[in-house]
Amino acid sequence: MPEKVYTPEMINYLREITPGRFNDEVTAMFNQKFGLELTENKMKSLRSNYKIRSGITASVRGSKANQGKRLFSDEQEEFIRNHVNGKSNKELVALINQTFGQQVTLAQIKGWKANHKVSSGLTGYFPKGHVPINKGTKGMFNVGGNKTSFKKGQPARNHKPIGTERVDRDGYVIVKVQEEGRWDKRWRPKHKVEWEKIHGVIPKGHVLIFLDGNKQNITMENLKLVTQGQNLQLNRKQWRSENPEATLAGVSLTQIQAKVAAHKKEATPVPASVSQN
């Protein structure tokens, strides 16, 4: 099987998203962007061929491998970064567990902060004559200990309900479809969700394209199911257009091209043996 040809757009995008990210996340983003199904091992080879490095140290990679999955979701990490300043690890753990209903330990939050270079700004020492901030405010800082604290099961203030939509960095509309699971399971591209409501699960080896190139024009008339090979040819030959009919013509050309290639393969004669007895 011939090796896939990657366009300059693909390689430039890979160089942009790789720094600071683990290989599984890079693979998922790359596949979603270009409608591919690369494995993590294939992505490692691709990055190696183009000398694209994440910059993540071996110790951090080892920590992730031992952990098996991310400790926090993107939403939770953003919450922590917004609330870490001025809080001890113990206070931060209590806030996280109360807000998200988790059972994070002190050791886990210490490790996460070290790996992600997140600091509370605290030195661990009080200057001489320091007056505790909670002096005379009994219960105010006791997370969960008074009526103004988070209640068990209470959603975070930045919680997004199922059905919430937003536009991601690549211009796709994504929609929240469930509360639990990994980020890419909770949030899915809306065009895929809508298409699957009518046609069922997208077949393996196929992707959806926007005929007019507008990723936010999510109508059945503007969506076209093509193979990954066709999608790659549309990119390589620049057979996409803002005119849906022109893009459909490009899809037809990829189909003709595939049939011609298959016919040539079938018609190629098998070489006769050079040795005669």
ABEGO torsion letter per residue (X at the ends): XBBBBBBAAAAAAAAAAABGBBAAAAAAAAAAAAGBABBAAAAAAAAAAAGBBAGBBAAAAAAAAAAGBBABBAAAAAAAAAAABGBBAAAAAAAAAAAAGBBBBAAAAAAAAAAAGBBAGBAGBBBBGBBBAABGBBGAABBGABAABBBBGBBBAABBBBGBBBBBAAGBBBBBABABEBAAAABBBAAAAAAAAAAEBBBBGBBBBBAAGBAABBBAAABBBBBAAAAAAAAAAGABBABAAAAAAAAAAAAAAAAAAAAAAAABBBBBBABBX
